[in-house]
Amino acid sequence: MRTQTTEPPRPVEAAGPPSGSPAARTRRTERAKDWARRAPLLPALVFLIIVTQLPFLATVVISFVRWNALAPDNRGFAAFDNYRAVFTDPAMRESVVTTVVLTVTVVLVSLLLGLGLALLLDRGFRGRGLVRTLLITPFLVVPVASALLWKHALYNASYGLLNGSLTWIWGLFGSDDPPQPDWMTDSPLAAVEVSLIWQWTPFMMLILLAGLQSRPSDAVEAARMDGASTFDIFRYLTLPHLRRYLELAALLGTVYVVQNFDAVFTITSGGLGTANLPYTIYQTFYQAHDYGRASAQGVVVVLCSLLVATFALRAVSSLLREEATR
């Protein structure tokens, strides 16, 4: 007698709505609307990729190539030799130290001055709009023009404003032998730092002033009614509120100051211990003509900048989330 075997029931797959159902038509309509919103941005995205990503990709490829214009016959694949040379080069290590000192000094001093100016501009007084416009003017000056201004109009030992002011002050006391220091030779790194501080203080001031104006006024009024002093309000209310704005200003300032080339090139030409990372890359590329090593140096600097920029983006995201929850 033949026994009839029955197969186990197959699982029934969840079927989606038919293509002609209202749900499917709604999804197609939403998808078409999404593409309609994104389509105008596609040319900009393609342009951005061509302008930024393709040159960086080419730089990464060249960083693995042994390519020196002074030795055209010695060209080929170098693997990680260029990166090994970058991390063992004494000039590169010295430029890293110079970059760190320059960046930390400029960012910290600009933050402190920007905070003081923001606290002053947060108060109401006649002509505040004009004063605010005048204070942000240094940030609007072209970096090369700013460096030339400091080099010739202020630092120059023969006709600069600083030495001219010293001559005028000493003349008030009847002295004919005023000090005439050569600022760019005696203090070259400080000369670069002062010019960058002058340029970046308005940037810090704008960010911190925006933070001060977003501070809840009812908490400040309540603290004043409870007898809190101005210093207590600044310490326990204003400073904690400005913490993320301070972090954002410091991170953004670090990203830009690390990449500064104009001031170093214009004021000191990288001499007397002022060569930072961008200027060292310039020397490797345009003076030593070592394109492979210069590309490796550029890749290392970009990766370090991206690391700092990641923290800056996180700070911006946290600020936006806080503003959205208010």
RAURJO-V417216 format. One record per helix or strand. SS is the DSSP state (a for helix, b for strand). FROM is the first residue (numbers start at 1). LEN is the number of residues. If there is no record, write none. Layout:
ss;from;len
SS;FROM;LEN
SS;FROM;LEN
This chain:
ss;from;len
a;22;41
b;65;2
b;68;1
b;76;2
a;81;8
a;90;32
a;128;8
a;137;4
a;143;12
a;161;12
a;183;4
a;188;26
a;217;9
a;230;12
a;243;16
a;262;7
a;277;11
b;290;1
a;291;35
